[in-house]
Amino acid sequence: MRQLDEVKAQIEQLGRWQASVADAEATLELYDLEPDAELLAESNAALKILRADLDRWELQRLLSGPYDKGGAVISINAGAGGTDAQDWALMLMRMYTRWAEDHAMKVSVDELSEGEEAGIKSCTIERGDQLAQLGRPG
């Protein structure tokens, strides 16, 4: 039953995308008949929304494999690069945690070793929304 609901939702989404494309095409045809900057802006805005929806769908499809429901662990190590490498490691940690949060994933920093002057020496990030299923606090 769950698979049927998923297929129905995908078909409905496809119908919405087709309607968006048809609306954008109609707006462009109107623009060809009577050039108007407002029509062009409207069509461009609709296409940007469609592109964002398709990007979200593509990411969702990429992360829908049999192992993608499980947790993930990321380890970042600055290595022997000194302060610059430690600063870069901190930037990577922030980038990965913000990306996860922007995509509605809970993350937790399990281990963090700060650098002497700036940045971090190492860290371990775990996908927190899976921690509850494993019986660990998130």
N, C-alpha and C positions, 0 to 999 in steps of 0.2 A: 504494500500500500504506500509505503514511504517513497519508493522509486516512482510510482505513478504520480504522486504529488510533485516530485522533483521534475519529471518530464513535463507535466502540465505547466509548472512555473516557467520552465525554459521556453516552452512554446508561447506562453503569454509574453515573455520578455522579447522574444523574436518578433512577435506582432507589434509590440511597442516600438522596437527599433525600425521595423519596416514603415510604420506610420511616421516616425521622425524623418526618415529619409524621403518619404513621399512629400511631407510638408516642406522640407528644404528644397526639393526639386520644384515644387509649385511656386515657392517664393522666388526662386531663381528665374522661372519662366515669367513671372510677373515683372521681375526686374528687367528682363530682356525686352518686354513690351513697353515698359515705362521705367527708365532708370531712376532709382530713388535710393539714397544712401541708407535710409531707415530700413528698407526691405533687405538690403545687402547685410546690414548689421544684424537683423533678425535671423537671417539664414545662417550667418556665421556663428551666432550664439547657439542656435539649435545644433549645429554640427559640433561645436565644442562640447556641449553636454553629451551628445551621442558618443563622441570619442572618449570622454571620461568614463561613460558607462561601459564601453567596449574594453577599455583598459582594466577596469575593475573586474569584469567578467573573465578576461584573459588571466589575470592574477589568480582569481578564484579557481579557474580550471587548472592552472599550473600547480596549485597547492591542494589538489583534490585526489592525490594518489593514495594508495593503501597505507603508506607510512606517514602521510602528512597530518594525520590526526594526532599523532604522538607528539611528545615534547621535543624540544631542541635545546642544545647547549652550545654556546659560542665561547671560545677561549681566545683572548687577545693578549699577546705578549709583546712588549716593546723590544725585547732582545738586547743587543749590545750597541744600540744606536745612540745612546745618551739621551740628553734632554729633548732633542728634536723627535726622537722615536717615541719617547714617553708622551710627549704632547700629541703626536699623531695617534697613539694608542687611545688616548682620552677622546680625541675627535671621533675615532671609529666607534668607541663604546657609545658615545652620545648619538651618533648617526644610526647605529643599529637599534638602540632602545627607542629612539623617536620614530623610526620607520615602523617598528612593531606596534607602538602605541597608536600611530596614525592608521594602522590597519586593524585596530580593535583587538590587539593581542596584548595580554598582560605579560610583562617580563619582570624578572627579579635579578638583581646583581648579587650573586652568591658569594663571590670572593672579589676583593678589591685591594690591590697593593699600590699605594700612592708613591709617586716619584719623589725624590728629595727636593728638587727645585720646581718642577712643573709636571703636569700630566700624571700618568699612571705607569707602573711597571707591568702590571698584569691585571686581568679581571676575568671572571666567568659569569656569563649571562645565561639565565635559563628561562624558557618560555613558561611563565607563571600560570596560565590558564589550565595547563595540564598537571600542575603540581597537586591540585586538590584530588584528582583522580588517583594519584599515586599515594595518597595518604600523607603528603607532606604539606606544611603550611605554605601559602602563596603569598 
